Amino acid sequence: MFERCNRKRLTLTPHYDPRVEDMVVNEVLSAFNLFEEELVKAEEEEKRRKEAE
């Protein structure tokens, strides 16, 4: 015979907290924005170098 496990399952749905999702989304967006800004700055700097030559 098999016994059922009484241990709680580790799932996100019963303990879902929208604040955590908002925090993660904001963190990812801010990291993406920083990366995009650095990329734009690098492209502008490269254009300036080519124009200066």
DONU-437220 format. One line per 4 residues: number of its first residue (from 1); their letters; for each residue x, y, z of C-alpha. Coordinates in Angstrom, 3 decimals, padded with zeros to 6 digits. Layout:
NUM) A) X:Y:Z ~ ...
***
This chain:
1) MFER) 000.000:000.000:000.000 ~ 001.035:003.576:-000.663 ~ 000.785:006.336:001.905 ~ -000.076:009.847:000.919
5) CNRK) 002.552:012.442:001.718 ~ 001.274:015.053:004.163 ~ 004.114:017.419:003.379 ~ 003.094:020.782:001.932
9) RLTL) 003.931:021.291:-001.710 ~ 006.138:024.210:-002.653 ~ 004.003:026.036:-005.186 ~ 003.629:029.740:-005.875
13) TPHY) -000.133:029.861:-006.287 ~ -001.336:029.547:-002.670 ~ 001.157:032.136:-001.434 ~ 001.026:034.380:-004.484
17) DPRV) 001.845:037.984:-003.660 ~ 001.446:040.572:-006.441 ~ 003.864:042.915:-004.648 ~ 006.674:040.418:-005.206
21) EDMV) 005.829:040.210:-008.903 ~ 005.779:044.016:-009.181 ~ 009.159:044.239:-007.461 ~ 010.706:041.655:-009.794
25) VNEV) 009.209:043.282:-012.902 ~ 010.459:046.714:-011.831 ~ 013.920:045.312:-011.119 ~ 014.120:043.660:-014.540
29) LSAF) 012.841:046.793:-016.289 ~ 015.334:049.036:-014.516 ~ 018.193:046.674:-015.398 ~ 017.041:046.629:-019.031
33) NLFE) 016.795:050.438:-019.104 ~ 020.312:050.778:-017.688 ~ 021.641:048.374:-020.314 ~ 019.824:050.261:-023.084
37) EELV) 021.180:053.625:-021.887 ~ 024.730:052.268:-021.806 ~ 024.289:050.865:-025.304 ~ 023.046:054.215:-026.651
41) KAEE) 025.937:056.049:-024.964 ~ 028.441:053.604:-026.450 ~ 026.946:054.045:-029.934 ~ 027.048:057.851:-029.633
45) EEKR) 030.646:057.740:-028.424 ~ 031.589:055.510:-031.357 ~ 029.953:057.972:-033.787 ~ 031.885:060.860:-032.215
49) RKEA) 035.154:058.947:-032.566 ~ 034.485:058.263:-036.241 ~ 033.594:061.925:-036.861 ~ 036.746:063.099:-035.072
53) E) 039.004:061.010:-037.315
***
